[in-house]
Structure formats: C-alpha cells, structure tokens
Amino acid sequence: MDAQSRGRADGIDPADQWVLNPDTGDYELRLNNSGGDSGASSRTSGPRVPHSRGPVQDSEGGRRSAPRDGGSEPRDPAREGRRGAPGREVPGQRRRSANGTRGPESSAAEGPGSRHTRKSRKAPKARRKKALVWTGGVTAFVLVGLSVGGYALYQHFNGNLNTVDVGGSGNKNVFDTNAPINILVIGTDKRTGKGNEGYGDKGSVGHADTNILFHVSEDRTNATALSIPRDLISNIPDCTVRDENGTEKVIPGSQGVRFNESLGQSGRGPGCTMDTVKAITGLKVDHFMMVDFNAVKALSTAVGGVKICLAKAVNDPDSHLNLPIGEHRIQGEDALAFVRTRHSFGNRGDLDRIQIQQQFIASMIRQMQSDDTLTSPTKLYKLADAATKALTVDSGIGSVKKLTSLAQEIGKVNTKNITFTTVPVLDNPAEEVKATVVLNPPKADALFAMMGEDTSLTEVKSKKKAAKSKQDKLLKGPKAAAADVRVDVYNGGKVPGAAQATVTWLQNNQGVLKSTNKANAPSKAAKTTLEYAPNQADQARALAAMMGLPGSAMKPGTEDAEGLQAMVLTLGDDFKGAGTPVTGPAKIPDDIQQANADKAVCAK
C-alpha cells in the first residue's frame, strides 16, 4: 500500500492528520477516535488536536499527547469552531477525490466518539516497519532526510522545494522498476542564510564541494554510497543548461580541472555535474539532490542532534570545531563544523574529511530510523519542513509525491547493506605540492565495474544473486576450439568502431577467423550480450572466456542452429575495448576504503 492510501478506507489523506496546536504553535498529528464509548455516544467525534505534553499510546497503538492537567480530554478548537464557539479554528480533514485532487473540508458528523486508554503499549512491529518505509529516503542522502519521508505529503512542502530542469542528463521517471537507481547528492560551498558568512569561499556561486553517488541495486537489497573527491582532476564534458524560460545553452567542457568546477563555474548547473560523474564512472545518473551549509545545521537540529565519537580531543580554528574526546550529540553549528573540518583527523586532508562526512551521514541515518524520531510527530514535521526548505532537486523528482515514491523504493534497502566508499585515487604526479588527486585506474575501474554490474560491496542473499548463480552455470562446460567459433559482431555501445576492433582482435589475437563485423546494431544496448543456439553452447563458452563475458551476457536460444549460422555478439555500453574483460571483479579489492552504515566508529 502506498503512502497516499495506507490503511485508510475512507480516502482521508494521512498528511491531513497534521493540525496546528494553537496552544503550542506546533503542528501535531491528529488522531481519529475508534470504537464505542457509551459515555460519549451523544457527541460527534470530530478530529482531536492533542496538546504537546508527554506522548501516550492510543487504543490502536498510535501516539498522541496527554492533556495538560491529566483530567479531561483536550479541547478541540476545530470542533468548537464548527459549533460556532470562540477560539482559533484548525483546518478540518480534507478528502481526496478519485483523481487525487483535494476536495472541500468534510463537515459531516462521524461515528460515535470514544476515550482512548492511557495505558502505554509498545507500537506493533508492523507499524514500525511501515514507518521505516515512509522514512526510507534518508538512505538516499541523510542530509535531505525526511523530505522524502511518508509524512511529508503536505502540499506546503511542495512550495519549499527548488527544482532544476536538467534535460537529458537525468531520468524523466522517478525510477525504473527493473533497473538500479543512481542519485547524485551534491553539497555546495555557497554561502546563503543567516550565520553562514564565515564559511566557504566568499562570493562563491556554489561549487560541487561534497559529492556522493548513491547507487541502489536493481533488486533493492543493497546500496553503495560513492564519495567523489572535489579535487579529483577530471575532464568535464560539454553540457546543456536551461534557464527559467526553457532556453537552452551549451557550456563548453574543460579538460584536466578539479571536479568541483563541474558546478557553478562558467554557468554550469547540476546537470553538468551529473554528466561529469557519468564520464568518470560510466554510470548514468538518474537524479540529483543539492543542499548547502544550512541543510547540515537545520536537519541535525531537527532530529535532536547526531551522535558522533571522537578518539581524541579536537580544537580546529578553521572549522570552529572544539570538542573533547568521547561521544557527543551535535547539531547546528557544531554539526557543520564537524563535517567541514579537514585538519583534525587522519592525514589532515580532504580524503580524511570525506570519511568523517560518511560517518556523520551513517549516524544520521541510524538516528532518523530510530524509534525516538519515528514516534515523534512534531520532530517528523520539523525534519520534513527543514529538509524540503534545504533541497534543490531535478524536475524528475520535483514534488513531494515523487520524492515519497522514490523514498519508498529506496527504503527497501536494509541499513546494514549500505556501504560507503570513496573513488580510489592517487596524488597528482604532476604537482610538487600535492593539492589535487587523479584516478587510480586499476582500482577505480574495478569499483566502477562492480557498481555497473550491480555487485554489492556487502554479502547479501537475494533472488538476484541466486539468478546470477544460475546464469554463471552457462559458462561451465566444454569449450570449442577457436577455429570452430563462428560469430557476427554488432556495435550497440558507445565506443566508435568497436565491432571492427573486436573482430580484428579475435582474428589476430585469439584465432577466431570466422568472426564478421556487422557494424552498428539495430538499437543501442546497455549491456553486452551473446545469443546462441543450444548446439552452439561450446562455442559460446569459448568466446565468453576469451572476452571475459559474465554469465548475465549469455542468451541461449531454444532451437538448434542450422548450417553455417553464426552466433550474435552485441557490444553494449559496458564494453570498454577489445581485450578488456566486460565482467567486473566478484569482490572489492581489499585495500579500497569502505564503511558500513549500521556501524558506529570513532573519528581519529
């Protein structure tokens, strides 16, 4: 059941359960009466506006607030307003029509009211599990937190969001059902908002200062959060930006510059950063989410602080972080100082700061999914409000409804299966004073290949893994001699001339003389495939071994080939070049930095 219709047969939008408490000024969760009460059968049961004193359990396991004096039920200004009594009116519940639009407020009397028991009871597991799904968007990027959570359904939150049209750089759909999801999270150094004058570069238009590519597997069992260093020397491709009127402009690319220049510099927008990530990793980015300094301060405060652990005392005058050794719960300015410090831990560089940011994000994920947050309606509202105000997203997810849909999909990933890692890099050999880094090709290519093939960095049991094992069995068995392999090669990928180059390599290096260049494939192909008949299985296994094809590339037919019929090899976007294996490694190299989202570590 989706967030718009969870458990409500009467069509009432759960978001409309939020009402303004005139006594506290806070929005709180409106709860309906349930069951009968002979003592209250003569009154209508309109919605209640709970006061903000200590939460108690209602008869259905939901939380509400206790009356201030512990005696009578709290007064409902909304109900009294409809009776003509004085007091501030609270918006009544609104229903949605069949097409999803809001209808007028319901003024009809509902069923008999009843008093709820005050006996505290633990929330059922099913209710907590559903809440975790609603707040699942925090796993995409903790700094946008509950903006993608289920409670954030108010149209009010839509007005908070800023959107950018990135054109063909992103995905027009929220997500594709049978495909991975790639979300680029960008933290900029733009100084906006009160209290941020002392941070970042003065006058900065907002560069890509912190960058995390969040990859969610096709089967939603695992996710990889890949940090991309801002000082990585990159080739930024030409990109297209659109202004508010829809006018397009092509921004020329730049060669051999810092990655952070993919945003802001020369008028580049988030779509340019998305294109740059694709050029580096080979992974198509579906959506982006962008925040600045205010997001860290506002969201860490909204959740009541984020737990961190310091293995040593820190006093950094640059970031203004000053904390003793031990565990802390930080928010606001301290939280921002923690994620900004680069002179306090490790080798005192940007790569060490990236690991600190990963620890902070992982801790906030755990905090947002804790009972303390999930069972606090006021905290949920404040978190959602702060998050949406801090967010800029692409138009493909530019509404609360779309973000909620994305969150529910991402929320399927268990926190223990979220792995943080960083693009493998080396110090720039062209510099005497090391200020930038370059890719470490063997390690980086292996990591990108694993992500491209949806290989989890954590051990995960899944239906997809079982299916992969079944496909891999197609690679096992006798192999034909190279002289007996007959194949037609098509190019459906992005490497120009790949079909001819592959045929040349097969003939000259592998002895496959019966290979033929068939030029371009009828349509583009994301993945390389090899189609063959049952009586060509030995040829297929031989060719797969030569080219390093994964089991998933094997596409056996059902009818035997006749005469001189050849197999069909279609090169996809995952094909890098003749002689380069298409398949990635089965596991991540041991010396690549990684951290798990469900484990707390101390910064040192």
ROVO-469165 format. One line per 3 residues: their letters; for each residue z, x, y of C-alpha. Coordinates in Angstrom, 3 decimals. Each point is the difference from the previous one (the first is absolute). Layout:
N
a	Z,X,Y | ...
END
This chain:
604
mda	0.000,0.000,0.000 | -0.921,1.473,3.378 | 2.214,0.444,3.024
qsr	-1.449,-3.060,1.697 | 1.001,-2.399,-2.771 | 2.899,1.522,-1.848
gra	1.945,-2.731,-1.716 | -0.491,-2.729,2.607 | -1.613,-3.136,-1.330
dgi	0.290,-1.740,3.378 | -2.424,2.426,1.703 | 2.551,1.372,2.478
dpa	-0.808,3.531,1.096 | 2.961,2.280,-0.926 | -0.460,1.828,3.285
dqw	0.902,-3.205,1.795 | 3.477,0.245,-1.546 | 0.780,2.471,2.811
vln	1.708,-1.599,3.001 | 1.663,1.220,3.171 | 3.794,-0.177,-0.068
pdt	0.919,-0.986,3.581 | 3.512,1.440,-0.411 | -1.109,3.503,-0.965
gdy	-3.547,0.259,1.356 | -1.183,1.191,-3.429 | -2.590,-1.519,-2.284
elr	1.604,-1.059,-3.278 | -1.140,-1.526,-3.266 | 0.019,-3.813,-0.103
lnn	1.078,-1.363,-3.398 | -0.603,-3.526,-1.290 | 2.711,-2.104,-1.545
sgg	-0.334,-0.583,-3.701 | 1.561,-2.454,-2.402 | 2.087,-3.014,0.887
dsg	3.323,-0.448,1.698 | 1.582,-3.400,-0.010 | 1.963,0.901,3.043
ass	-3.129,0.732,1.991 | -2.365,-2.584,-1.356 | -0.089,-1.945,3.211
rts	-1.496,2.781,2.097 | -3.433,1.508,0.085 | -0.303,3.549,-1.207
gpr	-1.865,1.884,2.670 | -0.217,3.766,0.002 | 3.131,1.969,0.759
vph	0.359,2.843,2.429 | 2.636,2.333,-1.454 | 2.240,2.053,2.240
srg	-0.104,3.751,-0.326 | 3.413,0.599,-1.487 | 0.366,1.414,-3.523
pvq	-2.683,-1.089,-2.504 | 0.934,-2.194,-2.955 | -1.957,-1.351,-2.931
dse	-1.421,-3.505,-0.045 | -0.265,-2.116,-3.118 | -3.431,1.405,-0.781
ggr	1.016,3.648,0.234 | -1.468,0.462,3.501 | 2.018,1.474,2.849
rsa	1.165,-1.861,3.048 | 2.602,0.610,2.678 | 3.540,-1.316,-0.010
prd	1.311,-2.272,2.786 | 1.909,1.786,2.696 | 3.294,-1.844,-0.607
ggs	-0.324,-0.245,-3.782 | 0.347,-3.782,0.212 | -2.826,-2.397,0.673
epr	-3.662,0.758,-0.503 | -1.636,1.571,3.070 | -1.553,-2.313,2.551
dpa	-3.818,-0.286,-0.166 | -1.450,-0.117,3.538 | -3.409,-0.829,-1.447
reg	1.330,-3.139,-1.682 | 2.058,-0.973,3.030 | -2.979,0.551,2.238
rrg	-2.011,-2.504,-2.007 | 2.883,-2.466,0.329 | -0.045,0.422,3.748
apg	3.266,1.934,0.092 | 0.322,2.817,2.540 | -0.567,3.608,-1.041
rev	-2.817,2.493,-0.429 | -2.645,-1.163,-2.413 | -1.097,2.185,-2.886
pgq	-3.597,-0.371,-1.181 | -0.188,-2.308,-2.982 | -1.814,0.802,-3.204
rrr	-3.772,-0.048,0.187 | -2.207,-0.794,-2.910 | -3.339,1.477,-0.892
san	-3.000,-2.147,-0.642 | -2.262,0.538,-3.004 | -2.137,2.436,1.972
gtr	2.996,2.106,0.991 | 0.289,-1.108,3.641 | 3.311,-1.026,1.450
gpe	0.664,-3.675,0.433 | 2.437,-1.744,2.348 | 3.711,0.300,-0.524
ssa	1.447,-2.250,-2.661 | 2.435,-2.478,1.466 | 0.398,-2.210,-3.042
aeg	3.401,-0.150,-1.614 | 0.333,1.965,-3.172 | 2.134,-0.723,-3.044
pgs	3.775,-0.313,-0.065 | 1.876,3.068,1.202 | 2.639,1.847,-1.933
rht	2.574,2.666,0.572 | -0.677,3.344,-1.603 | 2.641,1.785,-2.024
rks	1.652,2.981,1.671 | 0.587,1.802,-3.265 | -1.761,3.363,0.144
rka	-2.520,0.591,-2.712 | -2.371,2.878,-0.767 | -3.631,-0.761,0.829
pka	-2.094,-0.606,-3.121 | -2.180,2.910,-1.095 | -3.116,-2.109,0.382
rrk	0.799,-0.640,3.648 | 0.567,3.721,0.677 | -3.179,0.951,-1.827
kal	-1.960,-2.426,2.162 | 1.591,1.471,3.115 | -1.083,3.463,-1.087
vwt	-3.561,-1.267,-0.278 | 0.185,-1.465,3.488 | 1.152,3.325,1.411
ggv	-2.331,2.087,-2.154 | -1.994,1.155,2.984 | 2.599,2.623,0.790
taf	-1.426,2.053,-2.824 | -3.247,0.260,1.909 | 1.699,1.508,2.973
vlv	3.657,-0.281,0.554 | -0.406,0.348,3.755 | -1.816,-3.321,0.123
gls	2.574,-1.464,-2.341 | 0.397,-3.717,-0.106 | -2.955,-0.705,2.258
vgg	-1.760,-0.510,-3.289 | 2.948,-1.803,-1.583 | 0.058,-3.615,-1.041
yal	2.344,-1.193,2.768 | -2.422,1.224,2.639 | -2.055,-3.165,-0.046
yqh	0.740,-1.172,3.486 | -3.059,-0.284,2.160 | 2.257,1.691,2.530
fng	-0.468,3.227,-1.954 | -3.777,-0.283,0.218 | 0.334,0.392,3.747
nln	1.894,3.248,-0.531 | -2.804,1.679,-1.933 | -2.608,2.228,1.619
tvd	-3.348,0.218,-1.814 | -2.982,2.350,0.091 | -3.455,-0.697,-1.413
vgg	-0.952,3.081,-2.044 | -3.333,-1.451,-1.182 | -1.306,1.544,-3.188
sgn	2.800,2.551,-0.190 | 2.288,-2.524,-1.689 | 0.010,-2.916,-2.411
knv	-0.722,-3.471,1.339 | 2.074,-1.447,-2.850 | 3.763,0.342,-0.084
fdt	-0.408,1.576,-3.432 | -2.390,-0.098,-2.942 | 1.564,-1.381,-3.173
nap	-1.380,2.540,-2.472 | 0.219,3.093,2.172 | 2.616,2.395,1.397
ini	1.299,-0.457,3.553 | -0.020,2.875,2.493 | 1.981,-0.451,3.212
lvi	0.115,2.709,2.651 | 3.267,0.067,1.925 | -0.228,1.786,3.346
gtd	2.927,1.014,2.173 | -1.173,0.995,3.473 | 1.586,2.264,2.593
krt	-0.760,-2.471,2.781 | 2.981,-0.477,2.291 | 0.469,-3.679,0.722
gkg	3.116,-2.043,0.578 | 3.337,0.606,1.649 | 1.771,3.222,-0.936
neg	-3.034,1.798,-1.414 | -0.841,2.068,3.064 | 1.406,3.168,-1.550
ygd	-1.963,-0.214,-3.245 | -3.499,1.052,-0.982 | -2.713,1.501,2.152
kgs	0.103,-1.140,3.590 | -3.003,-2.195,0.752 | -1.093,-0.082,-3.660
vgh	-2.440,-2.775,-0.865 | 1.572,-0.078,-3.428 | -1.109,2.457,-2.677
adt	0.321,-0.371,-3.791 | 3.346,1.799,-0.128 | 1.385,-1.384,-3.286
nil	-2.450,-1.148,-2.665 | 0.648,-1.542,-3.411 | -2.703,-1.320,-2.303
fhv	1.703,-2.631,-2.151 | -1.983,-0.471,-3.222 | 0.908,-2.993,-2.187
sed	-1.423,0.060,-3.512 | -2.458,-2.624,-1.197 | 2.524,-1.434,-2.459
rtn	2.787,0.128,2.654 | 2.346,1.943,-2.270 | 0.300,3.086,2.216
ata	-0.723,1.419,3.427 | -0.503,3.424,1.586 | 0.949,0.710,3.617
lsi	-2.087,3.011,1.048 | 1.050,1.755,3.209 | -2.796,1.705,1.932
prd	1.153,2.838,2.308 | -0.926,-0.526,3.634 | -0.950,3.699,0.302
lis	-2.450,-0.077,-2.922 | -3.318,1.520,1.070 | -2.531,-2.783,-0.567
nip	-3.573,-1.028,0.619 | 0.119,-3.300,1.866 | -3.175,-2.038,-0.645
dct	-1.913,-2.032,2.549 | 1.707,-3.368,0.358 | -0.590,-3.338,1.677
vrd	2.533,-1.667,2.284 | -0.081,-3.505,1.437 | 1.474,-1.176,3.283
eng	1.598,-3.401,0.604 | -3.413,-1.520,0.696 | -1.430,1.188,-3.320
tek	-2.176,2.698,1.571 | -0.481,2.926,-2.363 | -0.007,3.674,0.897
vip	-0.578,2.985,-2.264 | 2.443,2.876,0.505 | -1.479,3.357,-1.111
gsq	1.875,1.840,-2.705 | 1.792,3.325,0.282 | 0.065,2.923,-2.424
gvr	2.994,2.191,-0.781 | 2.610,-1.814,2.112 | 3.512,-1.290,-0.653
fne	0.225,-3.261,-1.930 | 2.070,-1.621,2.752 | -3.057,0.103,2.285
slg	-1.583,-2.725,-2.139 | 1.931,-2.490,2.166 | 0.073,-0.196,3.778
qsg	-2.100,3.088,0.671 | -3.424,-0.765,1.561 | 0.749,-3.723,-0.205
rgp	0.393,-0.102,-3.771 | 1.719,-3.014,-1.512 | 1.844,-0.588,-3.307
gct	-3.324,-0.594,-1.764 | -0.897,3.634,0.717 | 3.208,1.127,-1.679
mdt	-0.814,-2.216,-2.991 | -3.455,1.596,-0.240 | 1.527,3.475,0.203
vka	2.405,-0.773,-2.849 | -2.929,-1.161,-2.122 | -1.928,3.191,0.813
itg	2.963,2.138,-1.105 | 1.222,-1.897,-3.071 | -3.058,-1.959,-1.127
lkv	2.146,-3.162,0.044 | -1.203,-3.037,1.931 | 2.732,-1.294,2.312
dhf	0.370,-3.794,0.028 | 2.389,-0.491,2.916 | 2.107,1.829,2.544
mmv	3.431,-0.659,1.501 | 0.975,1.895,3.142 | 3.327,0.382,1.806
dfn	1.552,2.209,2.660 | 3.510,1.307,0.744 | 1.415,-3.474,0.644
avk	-0.595,-1.085,-3.610 | 2.412,2.574,-1.401 | 2.729,-0.905,2.480
als	-0.419,-3.775,-0.158 | -0.382,-0.349,-3.761 | 2.767,2.393,-0.996
tav	2.286,-1.989,2.291 | -1.211,-3.345,-1.339 | 0.955,0.883,-3.595
ggv	3.447,1.169,1.094 | -0.751,3.693,-0.346 | -1.633,2.245,-2.597
kic	2.033,2.181,-2.357 | -0.736,3.739,0.042 | 1.707,3.057,-1.450
lak	0.225,3.435,1.619 | 0.715,3.096,-2.071 | 0.959,1.798,3.218
avn	0.973,-0.824,3.556 | -2.872,-0.387,2.459 | -0.131,0.513,3.762
dpd	-3.617,-0.022,1.207 | -0.407,-0.022,3.808 | -3.698,-0.749,-0.293
shl	0.286,-3.252,-1.968 | 3.573,-0.701,1.236 | 1.278,-0.295,-3.580
nlp	3.677,0.970,-0.197 | 1.752,-0.993,-3.241 | 2.614,1.636,-2.266
ige	-0.489,0.716,-3.690 | 0.210,-2.962,-2.382 | -1.223,-3.587,-0.237
hri	-0.849,-2.068,3.050 | -1.436,-3.389,0.904 | -2.306,0.565,2.960
qge	-1.896,-2.336,2.294 | -1.675,-0.072,3.388 | -0.141,3.348,1.778
dal	1.604,1.877,-2.905 | -2.583,-1.381,-2.430 | -2.844,1.080,2.279
afv	1.562,3.442,0.431 | 0.288,0.365,-3.791 | -3.673,-0.712,-0.719
rtr	-1.115,2.164,2.941 | 2.008,3.156,-0.694 | -2.071,2.928,-1.226
hsf	2.401,2.870,0.625 | 2.933,-1.133,-2.114 | -1.036,0.145,-3.636
gnr	-1.908,2.169,-2.458 | -2.369,2.443,1.649 | 0.288,-1.827,3.330
gdl	-3.595,-1.188,0.033 | -2.028,-3.177,-0.046 | -0.277,-0.054,-3.810
dri	3.792,-0.063,-0.236 | 0.140,-2.795,2.564 | -2.410,-1.992,-2.178
qiq	2.474,0.188,-2.897 | 2.812,-1.165,2.287 | -2.127,-2.956,1.074
qqf	-0.706,-0.835,-3.642 | 3.740,0.001,-0.739 | 0.644,-2.289,2.965
ias	-2.731,-2.434,-1.028 | 1.216,-0.077,-3.607 | 3.533,-0.717,1.175
mir	-1.171,-2.834,2.235 | -1.941,-1.507,-2.896 | 3.220,-0.050,-2.020
qmq	1.928,-1.434,2.950 | -2.513,-2.780,0.629 | 0.026,-1.002,-3.650
sdd	3.792,-0.046,-0.173 | 2.030,-3.197,-0.260 | 1.535,0.777,3.374
tlt	-3.374,-0.459,1.691 | -1.522,-2.658,-2.235 | 2.944,-2.378,0.333
spt	0.328,0.251,3.773 | -2.313,-2.548,1.697 | 0.831,1.348,3.460
kly	-0.734,3.574,-1.073 | -3.264,-1.072,-1.632 | -1.117,-1.766,3.143
kla	0.891,2.901,2.279 | -1.740,2.425,-2.343 | -3.174,-2.071,-0.156
daa	-0.032,-0.502,3.754 | 0.511,3.692,0.736 | -2.580,1.036,-2.576
tka	-2.798,-2.243,1.205 | 0.621,1.039,3.594 | -0.388,3.630,-1.054
ltv	-3.164,-0.508,-2.044 | -3.664,0.557,0.697 | -2.254,-0.856,-2.959
dsg	-3.682,-0.481,-0.768 | -1.450,-3.492,0.313 | -0.307,-0.248,-3.794
igs	3.787,-0.456,-0.181 | 0.484,-1.135,3.594 | 2.207,-3.039,-0.606
vkk	3.394,-0.693,-1.530 | -1.642,-2.060,-2.724 | -2.257,2.911,-1.001
lts	2.833,2.516,0.200 | 2.138,-2.253,-2.169 | -2.767,-0.208,-2.594
laq	-0.312,3.782,0.014 | 3.769,0.375,-0.272 | 0.224,-2.225,-3.046
eig	-2.645,2.119,-1.706 | 1.670,3.291,0.901 | 3.400,-1.432,-0.919
kvn	-1.032,0.018,-3.660 | 0.558,3.773,-0.061 | 3.437,1.053,-1.208
tkn	1.716,2.401,2.402 | 0.597,2.511,-2.805 | -3.780,0.273,-0.410
itf	-0.666,0.962,3.649 | -0.592,3.740,0.377 | -0.156,1.910,3.282
ttv	-2.093,3.149,0.149 | -1.863,2.123,2.544 | -3.577,1.257,0.111
pvl	0.069,3.539,-1.503 | -0.730,2.505,2.768 | 0.021,3.701,0.847
dnp	0.688,1.808,3.257 | -3.195,0.375,1.988 | -1.302,3.500,-0.909
aee	-1.925,0.171,3.287 | 3.236,0.080,2.047 | 2.353,2.896,0.603
vka	2.689,-2.341,1.296 | 0.087,-2.795,-2.547 | -0.298,-3.314,1.830
tvv	-2.387,-2.015,-2.165 | -0.701,-0.490,-3.704 | -3.085,-0.415,-2.185
lnp	-0.551,-1.784,-3.298 | 0.951,1.727,-3.236 | -3.190,-1.132,-1.814
pka	0.987,0.354,-3.690 | 3.262,-1.883,0.437 | -1.200,-2.453,2.646
dal	-3.125,-0.943,-1.950 | 2.097,-0.598,-3.119 | 2.409,-2.255,1.906
fam	-2.800,-1.953,1.700 | -1.718,-0.444,-3.368 | 3.192,-1.371,-1.539
mge	0.362,-2.527,2.800 | -3.685,-0.886,-0.187 | 0.354,-0.691,-3.713
dts	3.198,-1.960,0.581 | 2.101,2.449,-2.016 | 3.683,-0.514,0.728
lte	2.149,2.955,1.051 | 2.841,-1.633,-1.913 | 0.126,-0.992,-3.656
vks	-0.883,-3.693,-0.088 | -0.562,-2.249,-2.981 | -2.654,-2.587,0.780
kkk	-2.842,-2.018,-1.411 | -2.380,2.229,1.927 | 1.409,3.096,-1.677
aak	-0.472,-1.649,-3.397 | -3.586,-0.902,0.940 | -0.618,3.592,1.123
skq	1.242,1.244,-3.348 | -2.457,-2.334,-1.733 | -2.865,1.277,2.180
dkl	0.959,3.615,-0.654 | -0.469,-0.575,-3.716 | -3.732,-0.339,0.726
lkg	-0.029,3.723,0.777 | 1.277,0.923,-3.442 | -2.348,0.557,-2.932
pka	-3.011,2.088,-1.002 | -2.308,1.259,2.740 | -3.780,0.397,-0.126
aaa	-1.712,3.329,0.665 | -1.131,0.497,3.601 | -3.658,0.023,-1.108
dvr	0.460,-3.523,-1.418 | 1.507,-1.524,3.144 | -2.427,-2.270,1.853
vdv	1.071,-1.362,3.403 | -1.451,-1.487,3.202 | 1.944,0.955,3.135
yng	0.328,-2.270,3.074 | 1.732,0.801,3.284 | 2.234,-2.832,1.212
gkv	2.443,2.233,1.849 | 0.254,1.709,3.351 | -1.235,3.512,-0.918
pga	-3.675,0.303,1.035 | -2.292,1.254,-2.763 | 2.765,-0.292,-2.602
aqa	-2.261,-1.357,-2.739 | -2.453,2.898,0.173 | 2.784,2.564,0.320
tvt	1.703,-1.434,-3.080 | -3.209,0.017,-2.059 | -0.657,3.611,0.995
wlq	3.540,0.971,-0.984 | -0.191,-1.882,-3.308 | -3.294,1.632,-0.953
nnq	0.714,3.559,1.181 | 3.727,0.270,-0.703 | 0.666,-2.423,-2.834
gvl	-3.284,-0.110,-1.912 | -0.515,-3.764,0.452 | -3.798,0.170,0.307
kst	-0.502,-3.750,-0.524 | 1.589,-0.898,3.339 | -2.020,-1.773,2.698
nka	0.521,-0.511,3.724 | -0.368,-3.720,0.805 | 0.864,0.474,3.716
nap	2.168,-2.586,1.771 | 1.823,-2.733,-1.907 | -0.850,-3.642,0.802
ska	3.383,-0.314,1.732 | 2.887,2.185,1.142 | 2.661,0.883,-2.549
akt	3.618,0.878,0.715 | 0.551,1.478,-3.456 | -2.217,2.068,-2.292
tle	-0.989,-1.846,-3.199 | -1.809,0.832,-3.235 | -1.677,-2.899,-1.811
yap	-0.971,0.525,-3.629 | -0.742,-1.842,-3.241 | 2.268,0.124,-3.074
nqa	-2.384,2.383,-1.788 | 0.124,2.335,3.036 | 3.789,0.428,-0.051
dqa	-0.201,3.632,-1.173 | -2.418,0.795,2.852 | 2.308,-1.742,2.484
ral	3.027,1.992,-1.130 | -1.965,3.233,0.311 | -1.181,-0.803,3.524
aam	3.470,-1.170,1.072 | 1.469,3.309,-1.165 | -2.614,1.999,1.933
mgl	0.534,-1.922,3.241 | 3.732,-0.631,-0.231 | -0.365,-3.778,-0.040
pgs	3.162,-2.103,-0.448 | 0.260,-2.672,-2.668 | -0.331,-2.658,2.699
amk	-3.590,1.179,0.648 | -1.089,-0.838,-3.544 | -1.881,-3.313,-0.210
pgt	-1.062,-0.637,-3.610 | -2.524,-2.728,-0.705 | -0.172,-2.385,-2.954
eda	-3.546,0.579,-1.287 | -1.453,3.220,-1.421 | -2.633,1.916,1.952
egl	-3.548,0.025,-1.297 | -2.520,2.853,-0.015 | 0.383,2.478,2.886
qam	2.256,-2.204,2.094 | 2.270,2.137,2.206 | 3.574,-0.460,1.118
vlt	0.550,-0.858,3.685 | 2.236,2.228,2.120 | 0.740,-1.391,3.484
lgd	1.727,2.415,2.368 | 2.557,-1.696,2.267 | 1.999,0.879,3.090
dfk	2.471,1.865,-2.195 | -2.709,2.522,-0.959 | 0.544,3.227,1.946
gag	-2.813,2.146,-1.377 | -1.692,1.290,-3.130 | 2.443,1.971,-2.100
tpv	3.070,-1.501,1.713 | 2.000,-2.241,-2.365 | 0.117,-3.613,1.108
tgp	3.395,-0.628,-1.537 | 3.178,1.131,1.717 | 3.056,1.615,-1.607
aki	2.275,-2.137,-2.158 | 3.114,1.094,1.896 | 0.823,1.471,3.370
pdd	0.295,3.817,0.163 | 3.624,1.108,-0.268 | 0.223,1.706,3.375
iqq	-1.245,-2.911,2.129 | 2.808,-1.433,2.142 | 1.074,-3.512,-0.954
ana	2.991,-2.299,0.384 | 0.898,-3.370,-1.476 | 0.800,-2.971,2.220
dka	3.026,-1.168,-2.012 | 1.839,3.333,0.105 | 2.143,1.149,2.906
vca	0.039,3.722,0.827 | 1.788,2.037,2.652 | -2.039,1.703,2.726
k	0.553,3.744,0.026
END
